[in-house]
Amino acid sequence: MNKLLWSAHYDVLLEPVPYGTIQEYLLDGGRVGGKTQHIAISLLDAVCDPNGGSVIAARANAVDLSGSVREVIVKKIREAGKLGEFIVPDGKLTITHIPTGHKIYFRAYEKSVTRTKGDEPEGDIAAVWVEEANEGRNPLYLDAMLTTYYRHMRKGGKIFFSYNPMPQPLHWSHEYFGKKRLTKNTVYLWCNWRHIARFLPKAMLQKIVEAKRTNEKYYRYWYQGEMVSFDGLIFPQWKQEYYVSSDYLKKAIESGNLPRFLLVGVDGGTKRDMTACAPCVFMRNHQFVLLGKYYHNPIKTMPLAPSRQAQYIHEFIEDLYRKYPEVASIPIAFVFDSDSGSQEIMLQLRSMYGYTCQAVRAKKVWQDIQRFQDLLDEGLFYCVSGGYKDYYTREDLPNDPFLDEIENYVYDPVTNDIKDDQVDHILKAVIYAVKSMYVEPRMRTLNTDFMATLKFVNYNYNY
């Protein structure tokens, strides 16, 4: 396959394994280290080899498959100039190499450990790739999937695990992969940006050097892949330059960067908790721009019935249209937190005003946070400056709750986890929208499964 962007650091991935041996490869380390790209090329080598076999590319959740690993593999096929050798059905989770008949299967493993029927591949398996291997809830699911595929590795084969270290010291992945490193048939590779520096664009190298200069801990965790003790911000990627004036949208439209649709993230409150809405407009260049903030604090004012909250949220959207008439003609949808308080507001908003509303799927705190971190790191998220209107009191309040939350969201220095009792309502609403919209912000890959459920969106359009 195409070795144009191949680093010698990864040569071990291509070495043959003895007949009947299953070799495991652990690739951890920092982002922008080339793990994903090199494993994808290794899998394609196995598929195109007449003496090779089919391969499995897996992630914990099905929603991450259509982008992510599939996107990378299709890109590598295209770069090698071999699209004519493959059957690549649109949106399908099986790709076939025509000359050998070998297939690339895309599988999600996080489900019941007893549900393996339907995952059986045809023929022999030469390799299995588990991308973001530490994102699952429990290693039992991972082991159950591998047990299924071991039976099909009759000649032996390779298992690739690629991941970035989790910041929580007690996360299951540290012990799980730590034990795997000690086994006989395991190859361990620590990977970071230095291994592929000569292939990185100048702008990316400048970003990495700037991170090292301005925030050593963030640099060591994000780009070096080290386990560090955090006692600071969870979103050090947030920069003042992402906080833009209200004419940002107008200037973007003038430059041809048009708004495509409006996705409103909602963290719905109860009698004692805040309700927050984050209207994010998705732009043609895949930017996400937070245009305004809806915020209701029942402790400062009074608890509101779900129908009243729905009324105020509708008023908020109407006000947003008046302020930004450019988005009044594009589709709009809401994605709500999946708790009961949010669902009551969602049902009212849907029945009273006919909005397209969905609950966020498969919430995972750290994976969702990291997706938003990626979006910030790629410079794809912007927030329009300004406060918010309290629709109950009809007051215009100058403080910006999003700015307050993102600039004060911190780790607990003892547990290295998110510190308890932090205010994060607008932040969560934004994260729900980001999670629903993007599969891989680093590759500008959209969640087409989610977009397909929004009937008015042409999700096959080249956004």
MOZISUL-V367075 format. One line per field, one symbol per residue. psi: psi as a letter, one per 30 degrees, with the letter a starting at -180 (. if undefined). A space follows every 50 residues. Layout:
psi = ???
This chain:
psi = ajgehkkffgefffkllkkfkjkkkjjaallhfgeeeeeeeeeeeeefkf gballkjllekeffeebceeeeeeeeeeefhgeffkjikkflhkkkjeef flljkkkkfjakffifkffklkakkflkkjkhfgflekfeeeeeeeeefe fgiefaakkkkklkkkfkfgkffeeefeeefflehkkkkkkafffgeffk leeeeeeeeeeeefjeeeeeeeffgljljkgbkfiffklfffjllfgeee eeefggikkelkkjkkjklafgllkkkjjkkklegglkjjfakkkkjfee clkkleeeeeeeeeeeeeeeeeeiffffgllklkkllgleeeeeeeeeee eefgkjklkkkhkjeeeeeeeeeeeeffhfklkkllblkjfefgkjkfkj eeeeeefgjlljfefgakklhkkheeeeeeeeeeefekejefghklifee effjffkiffki.
